[in-house]
Amino acid sequence: MTTIHRNGSRPVDTRTQERVDGQAATRQPTRNERARPDAGRDAFQPAAVTPSANRLGVTPAGAQEVRTTSTTPVAPAALSPSELRAAEQAIANAHDGRDASYVAEWLKNNPDPAKQAAFMDLMFQFGAVAGGILDDVQRLPEADRARLSQALDNAYRSGAISDAELSEAVASAHRGELPGETHEGLASIIAGTGNPDLIETYAKREMEIVRENGGYDQQRSAAVATALAGLPPDRLQAFLASNAEGMADVLKNINAGMDSGYSPALGQLLDAAARINPPTAESLKLFTDSIDKLGENRESRAAAARFFTQHGDAVLAGLQDQSGSLGLDGQKKMSEFFARTLFSPPQDYPGADAFRQNVMQRLETMNAGLAQHANENPPSQDAKRSARLMGSLVGSLEGGFQVAVDELNKRNDAVKGMVDLLFSAKSLLPNLPIPGAGKLKDLTIDQLQRWVTSNLQEKAQSPSEAIPFHRAFGEQISNPDLRTDYDAARGDAFLNRQRGLS
């Protein structure tokens, strides 16, 4: 006979249908505490093992909407004996079967917020069982997950769940390092509450446990990222600014485990950070620090591309040195960023076409800006800084291409990425000359494919020679001083491309 224990004391039999009324709980959740201004001081953590994150059914990166708490909390009402028995059975079944659908079904059948608050009150009296159940959402459709989030939010704000009960729901004995223990199910429910206090408290508790474990816990780090994605921009900005060390641990561990290719956690966090507008030092640092964690994760790449498309000017400005070039660290980061998002698989992530367009549009705009200084002698310092930045960006693109060919061994994919990038420029740069092949506007995608491939075959030891960027753009800079600045910055960025990719 399987039992679960309320705070280690009273057992609850899962075979409720065989029990008599006298075996029901003697304490009904009738607390009508008012909403606490300090709600959210503690958090909870699942103990149960869950399937991989790609089967959790969480909202894809880029599509998640931040729901803010706005309604007045509803205090719990007393459950009747039959309602209480059904509630206990739902909790027991969910715990035994590691399936939160039993709980979701109870909430669906009892839509009264007061009854739902009483149910959540009851569930959290069973300690760590509550956190485990809320992590087992892999079978639930979005509507049921939203229902869990709403019930949790109301119960927490109404006082039905106390700080002590939230703390007892933390299964801190489990580090969550077994395959499939993502913790992202629970974190997605937390994020769905839209309750900044609850989200922040949960994230801080997870960070504390990560630190207690020596700073290495991949699953809890993914949970933190998932939860923080539910914060509104102002609260996320404040959290990033006041928890720099904890966020360093999160990014150190994220996309590093068995589920790294499927977890939406980093992508969701990057999308949330992109909503901080104008971007801040903290949101930009989150982006640049996550570049070497993109790996082959499609959602992470998509979100990173979206972030750069929206905030590319600020990203590049933050990586510039005093001369205007990208600094050494910036050159390396941008090379890996382009290697991951343009020149290695998966290349079919959402928004890839828009990202390619943005990159080429950025270069065209830079080139047009330099053309305005064609007859200056000497050119202004601002113009020289612009030439160096453009050279660094082109060198980073070339470096990313060579990284994909040499270090990732993705020659064919790199060629496809280069062809797609060039083809996307046809409407932006109609007169762009392709050395030895005519003008870009006249070439079909098949002709571009043959041109890039033949260059790689002829210059196998130097893939960068197959890339026309530095010549195509450099030759359009008519001011010799600016051309010199461009060439020097381009060469430095290419030579300093990222090595030893994660």
Steps between C-alpha positions, in 0.01 A plus 500: 500500500646834393473797730610858500569693816390842610813653644620156596202425724158390374489239220247525218391173342485507121207256501250761609202305366561230763514740791221603732425861580674472831833464323472837331713790609385655827633846411326680217681789333277782621764770547378837374823691546524827312757535223846550644710792372807280541358199315767309319774489766565131439487260208462134419688243297392170341639169606346284229674400177342638182553436130721715282415865453404456139202297621389744765280691261616839630435810294765538226754778532377820345133410545475530876296789634567640846180488704493749782299450818212746506189340655411518868595172671215276614532341843446124536159358591438182698479179299217261567594148616444358152698783338780443748512127427509569126774757550711260704452231238607735221814595693582136574445393139714785370776411743487127429476537124733798469230666294352838590198440277310362801543831678423699187180301454389574855555871444313483169203332667504755784541842334408701812823688595418457869478120462819499292679699770387243756632222276841666465504554876441128548761395247771717649436346843665187358838672477732402216220305331354831379816606321537157344144499368536846345810380315312209341323699228640323195158356406305821550368727225561872526155570645560265792843644572349848500235379743769370737688829480188704569401287797851518644514876453165557670574262785836662565368855496191416706703345781376147440862395456722625777868581485574195715308268267679636197831439673402145594417429136866540405643154439855614572625148558490436126757674283310421184796366307340181373413483128163660437480691830463832328301688769368705209144375545469657842683811384259542209208492744679757716564722196136467395381659824637836386558567872838678521543434873433129463720471191791685656482304823493172313795601284704616799434173685613299198813716477572437868484125447722527191756685710469246780586234242821676406354711221429206266142393443381497141138416568444763767670760281256424219216533750623842607511620139152362433351671804670835440354510149165568668615829653395833352794700356549735795510220754728287284739794464503550877556129558793483255659805661473368856584133436809516280681209670196274489441577133864417428437153643182464296672585172799283589274196525230567245480291182773277637310182585333214320198714413710789369386457141130518591457721804316826425632661820780718360291605203215609726737696723661677202159595366406639842827697512430637151185660639718723719494806279719695473748221572710527813851393589347199676279387213786542251732301727241224517502485120879501454556255786252257346667487156727209585195315640292507180643172373260318270189605690253631244298713741809653658633595156167647394475714812862617469438598137187690605691679776770613256244602238330722756803628693795451264617862522520480878669158489775623268543827690547306821775287344697789343836618629623861502610483135154401382592141415347208680725408790672163516222343703239654273670366187502150640140517622365633172690238300343223703162671487509503120640146485202377703223710349607519133746228406425179692187290553226537597452789258122472466409663829211752507608845383818387322408683179427824685830467685698461177325801357584700811869413485530600135289812549732601783804469273327692221411780742859515628633510145262780404612696805867473402418618146406839646863548607653407164673838447603583856873543552557405768170330591343575835564279800137394495537385140816307586321331790216404266746352248667294771168373633393395153833325445465317831149387414608370158802325652277338760270372225797354318632356822163341575502338158847356552410383851210303351727347236808430712382447856146378459579298185183631334635593158183424304282677754735798506476524121120491520505770768728719291285458190184582694667807648619629162170427333318694771707806402376515143226748579724703730819521293397466136841606368714292736779351287589133554867455402524277194123445473341828400250695705291358778175628353553284190578170675253227584531310825641202307769721347589633842520145632742400223710812550543457876561125465765543230681759710509261792633221283770718348605651833439217741772622737349847526119494503491872566609558141163364391330783686455817297412733785832673559555559128142573404453757774859618523520586132202732540683714757652774285671693780849342530536578872166342580586201282820452699308511828243256364764254377695507826194440716373230267830311515519518879147371545555211263828395664348523848197281423378272774692178566409200709126523455275358768 
